[in-house]
Amino acid sequence: MKSVIAKDQKVYIEEKSKMDILPSYLMIKTLYSAISPGTELSLITASNDREISLGYSAVGIVEECGNEITDFQEGDIVACYGAPYVGHSEYLCVPTTLCAKVPIGMDPKEASLAGIGAIAIHALRVAKLEFGETVVIVGLGLLGQMIAKIAHAAAYDVLAYDVQAERGAMLKEESGITSFSNLENMKEEINVRTFNRGADAVLLCAGGKRSALTGQSLEWIRNQGKVVIVGDIEPDFPRELMFGKEAQILISRAGGPGRYDPVYEKQAVDYPYGYVRWTEGRNVAEYLRLVNEKRIKINSFITEEVNIDQAQAAYKDLTDKKSKTLTKIISFR
């Protein structure tokens, strides 16, 4: 089967053997997978002298179910999330805890973004915002725009920023969210909307390691406000301002509870619903609900489709930060 990998900072299409089905796993024939530029371009850069499988968000048809599975059956269309089980590959063997059924009639291309959707949902859950609170989204790549749309659907007061005006205009055109490419203008708007009290939370979805944005984010929040680090950015907060506002600095890790837990993922043992309401798998299902019920629009994310043999060129195109193409959908049909 064909799979997309990175090695020596280049992208390759590699032939791999199809995996054997495991208990509590699904064997999935992939229909589409979505490229996550922020994560995957970083992995390509880091692939010196080693091979890295790319991708973590996909949708496909269940071809075979492992032993003791009752919630899924052959023929189901499912969205799935999470490396190393999910990637840009023709077949995927995925624990049931990382899968969710796609609602009947939903476009599978939309479902292929369920992994990115789960990460966006978890970031907002970490912020623990309440109805009507003000949130600032910084960095409007694929993930930042997804977070902004979900926050808007949840009736938070959303402001968004990206240094590239094209990204902000794209978000505003589709959802009506107020966006900025000038920090001073955004700060003025925060003051107007909050009566000079400051935003309730800032979600940092930008990359770039050390950045002045981390310190600046403290200027935008209210006393005891929150800064949630979502993107690949190094925490560098001036203590005086952090202490003065008694700011909460939070980290959002991937798609939710269960990520990197070998019992939840590798062994496919779910957490009790009553104790862990929102696992990464349940966040995947929630993304599907939001899209299927038209709570969020993601049409602009699925405009560019390539087949797996065109994957190498697709990654090159996604390095353009001014482009309105935020991802590309890889087709395995």
C-alpha positions in Angstrom: 0.0 0.0 0.0 1.1 3.6 -0.7 2.0 5.8 2.2 3.4 9.4 2.5 6.7 9.7 4.5 9.3 12.3 5.1 13.1 11.6 5.1 16.1 13.9 4.9 13.7 16.9 4.7 11.9 15.6 1.6 8.6 13.9 1.0 8.3 10.4 -0.6 5.6 8.0 -1.5 6.6 4.6 -0.1 5.2 1.1 -0.6 4.4 -0.6 2.7 2.9 -3.9 3.7 -0.8 -3.8 4.8 -1.1 -4.3 8.6 -2.9 -7.3 10.2 -6.1 -6.5 12.1 -5.9 -6.3 15.9 -8.5 -6.8 18.6 -10.5 -3.7 19.2 -9.1 -2.1 16.0 -10.7 -1.3 12.7 -9.1 -1.9 9.3 -10.0 1.1 7.3 -9.7 1.6 3.5 -8.9 5.3 3.3 -11.0 7.6 1.2 -9.4 11.0 2.1 -6.8 12.4 4.5 -6.1 16.0 5.3 -2.7 17.6 5.4 -2.0 19.6 8.6 0.6 22.1 7.4 1.8 23.4 10.8 2.6 19.9 12.2 3.7 18.2 9.0 5.9 20.8 7.6 7.8 20.9 10.9 8.1 17.1 10.8 9.6 17.3 7.2 12.1 19.8 8.5 13.0 17.5 11.4 13.4 14.4 9.3 17.2 14.4 9.0 18.5 10.8 8.8 15.2 9.3 9.8 11.9 8.3 8.3 8.7 9.9 9.6 5.2 8.9 8.6 3.1 12.0 7.8 -0.5 12.7 8.5 -2.9 12.1 11.4 -6.5 12.9 10.2 -8.5 10.8 7.8 -11.7 9.2 6.8 -12.5 5.8 5.2 -14.6 2.7 5.0 -14.4 -0.1 7.6 -13.2 -3.2 5.8 -12.7 -5.4 8.8 -13.4 -5.2 12.5 -11.2 -6.7 15.2 -12.6 -9.1 17.9 -15.1 -7.9 20.4 -16.2 -4.8 18.5 -19.9 -4.1 18.6 -20.1 -0.3 17.9 -18.8 -0.5 14.4 -19.4 -2.9 11.5 -18.0 -3.4 8.0 -19.1 -0.8 5.5 -19.3 2.0 8.1 -17.7 5.3 7.0 -15.6 6.5 9.9 -13.3 9.5 10.7 -10.2 8.7 12.6 -7.4 10.7 14.2 -3.9 10.3 15.8 -0.5 9.1 14.7 1.0 6.6 14.5 -2.3 4.8 13.7 -3.6 7.4 11.2 -1.6 8.9 8.4 -1.6 9.4 4.6 -1.9 5.8 3.7 -4.2 3.6 1.6 -5.1 1.4 4.6 -5.2 2.3 8.3 -5.4 0.0 11.3 -6.9 2.2 14.0 -8.1 1.6 17.7 -11.8 2.1 18.0 -11.2 4.8 20.7 -9.8 7.1 17.9 -12.7 6.6 15.5 -16.2 8.0 15.1 -18.9 7.2 12.6 -19.6 9.8 10.0 -23.2 10.9 9.8 -25.2 9.8 6.8 -25.0 12.3 4.0 -22.0 14.2 5.3 -19.2 14.9 2.8 -16.3 12.5 3.5 -13.9 15.3 2.6 -15.3 17.4 5.5 -14.9 14.4 7.8 -11.2 14.0 6.8 -10.5 17.1 8.9 -11.9 15.5 12.1 -8.4 15.3 13.7 -7.8 19.0 13.2 -11.3 19.6 14.5 -10.7 17.6 17.6 -7.5 19.6 18.4 -9.4 22.8 17.9 -12.2 21.7 20.2 -9.8 20.6 22.9 -8.0 23.9 22.8 -11.3 25.7 23.6 -12.1 23.2 26.3 -8.7 23.9 28.0 -9.6 27.6 28.0 -12.8 26.8 29.9 -14.6 29.8 28.6 -18.2 30.6 29.5 -21.0 31.9 27.3 -20.4 35.5 26.1 -16.7 35.7 27.1 -14.2 37.4 24.8 -11.5 35.2 23.2 -8.6 36.3 21.0 -7.3 33.8 18.4 -3.7 34.5 17.3 -2.5 32.8 14.1 -4.9 32.0 11.4 -3.6 29.0 9.7 -5.8 25.9 9.4 -6.0 25.2 13.2 -6.4 28.9 14.2 -9.3 29.3 11.7 -10.9 26.1 12.8 -10.7 27.3 16.5 -12.1 30.7 15.6 -15.1 29.2 13.8 -15.9 26.8 16.6 -15.6 29.6 19.2 -17.9 31.8 17.1 -20.4 28.9 16.9 -20.3 28.6 20.7 -21.3 32.3 21.0 -18.0 33.5 22.4 -17.0 37.1 21.4 -14.2 36.3 19.0 -11.4 38.5 17.7 -8.7 37.1 15.5 -5.2 38.1 14.4 -2.7 37.0 11.7 0.3 39.0 10.3 -1.0 38.0 6.9 -4.0 40.1 6.1 -5.2 37.6 3.5 -5.8 35.0 6.2 -7.8 37.4 8.3 -9.9 38.5 5.3 -10.6 34.9 4.5 -12.0 34.2 8.0 -14.0 37.4 8.1 -15.6 36.8 4.7 -16.7 33.3 5.6 -17.8 33.7 9.2 -18.1 37.5 9.9 -15.5 37.2 12.7 -13.6 40.5 13.3 -10.0 40.0 12.2 -6.8 42.1 12.3 -3.3 42.2 10.8 -2.3 45.1 13.0 -1.8 44.5 16.7 -2.5 48.0 17.8 -5.8 48.0 16.0 -6.7 44.7 17.6 -5.7 46.0 21.1 -7.9 49.0 20.7 -10.9 46.8 19.7 -10.3 44.5 22.7 -10.5 47.6 24.9 -13.7 48.8 23.3 -15.4 45.5 23.5 -14.4 44.8 27.1 -14.6 48.3 28.4 -10.8 48.3 29.0 -11.0 45.2 31.2 -9.2 42.9 28.7 -10.1 39.6 27.0 -11.0 36.5 29.0 -8.5 34.4 27.0 -5.9 34.4 24.3 -5.3 31.3 22.3 -1.8 31.3 20.7 -2.0 29.2 17.5 1.1 30.8 15.9 4.4 29.0 15.4 7.9 30.4 15.3 9.4 29.2 18.6 10.3 32.3 20.7 8.0 35.2 19.8 7.0 38.6 21.2 3.4 37.4 20.9 3.7 35.5 24.2 4.5 38.6 26.2 2.1 40.7 24.3 -0.8 38.3 24.9 -0.6 39.2 28.6 -1.3 42.8 27.7 -4.6 41.8 26.1 -6.1 39.7 28.9 -8.0 40.8 32.0 -6.9 40.2 35.5 -6.8 36.4 36.1 -7.3 36.0 32.3 -5.9 32.9 30.4 -3.3 32.4 27.7 -3.5 29.0 26.1 -0.5 27.8 24.1 -1.8 25.8 21.1 0.8 26.3 18.4 4.5 25.5 18.2 5.6 28.6 20.1 8.0 28.8 23.1 6.6 30.2 26.3 8.4 33.5 27.1 6.3 35.4 29.5 7.5 38.5 31.5 7.0 37.7 35.1 6.0 41.2 36.2 3.0 41.4 34.0 2.1 37.7 34.5 2.3 38.2 38.3 0.5 41.5 38.2 -2.5 40.0 36.4 -2.3 36.6 38.1 -2.5 35.2 34.6 -3.2 31.6 33.9 -0.8 30.0 31.4 -2.2 26.8 29.9 -1.0 24.2 27.4 -3.4 22.5 25.0 -2.0 19.1 24.0 -3.4 17.6 20.8 -7.0 16.3 20.6 -7.9 15.7 24.2 -7.7 13.2 27.1 -6.4 9.9 26.0 -3.7 11.3 23.7 -0.4 9.4 24.2 -1.9 7.1 26.8 -1.0 3.6 25.6 -4.0 2.1 27.5 -6.5 4.4 25.8 -4.9 4.4 22.4 -2.9 1.2 21.8 -5.1 -1.0 23.9 -8.3 0.8 22.8 -9.6 1.0 26.4 -12.0 3.9 26.6 -12.3 6.2 29.7 -15.6 6.0 31.6 -18.0 8.5 30.2 -19.1 9.7 33.6 -15.5 10.6 34.7 -13.9 11.8 31.4 -16.7 13.4 29.4 -14.6 14.6 26.5 -11.9 12.2 25.3 -10.0 12.7 22.0 -12.3 10.2 20.3 -15.4 12.0 21.6 -14.0 15.3 20.4 -13.7 13.8 16.9 -17.4 12.9 17.1 -18.3 16.4 18.2 -16.5 17.9 15.3 -18.5 15.7 13.0 -21.7 16.9 14.7 -20.8 20.6 14.3 -20.1 20.3 10.6 -23.1 18.0 9.9 -25.5 20.4 11.6 -24.0 23.4 9.8 -22.8 25.0 13.0 -19.5 25.7 11.3 -18.6 26.1 7.6 -15.4 24.5 6.4 -15.9 24.8 2.6 -12.8 26.9 2.2 -10.7 24.0 3.7 -11.7 21.4 1.1 -11.2 23.3 -2.2 -7.8 21.6 -3.1 -7.8 17.9 -3.7 -4.8 15.9 -4.9 -4.2 12.2 -5.3 -1.5 10.5 -3.3 1.0 10.5 -6.2 0.8 14.3 -6.1 1.5 14.6 -2.4 5.1 15.9 -2.8 4.0 18.9 -4.8 1.1 19.6 -2.4 3.5 20.2 0.5 5.5 22.7 -1.5 2.4 24.7 -2.2 1.5 24.8 1.4 4.6 26.7 2.4 3.2 29.9 1.0 1.9 31.8 4.1 -0.1 34.3 2.0 -2.0 31.6 0.2 -5.7 31.1 0.9 -5.1 27.4 0.6 -4.7 26.2 4.2 -4.7 22.5 3.5 -4.9 20.0 0.8 -7.1 16.9 0.8 -5.4 13.7 -0.4 -7.7 11.4 -2.2 -7.2 7.6 -2.2 -10.1 6.8 -4.5 
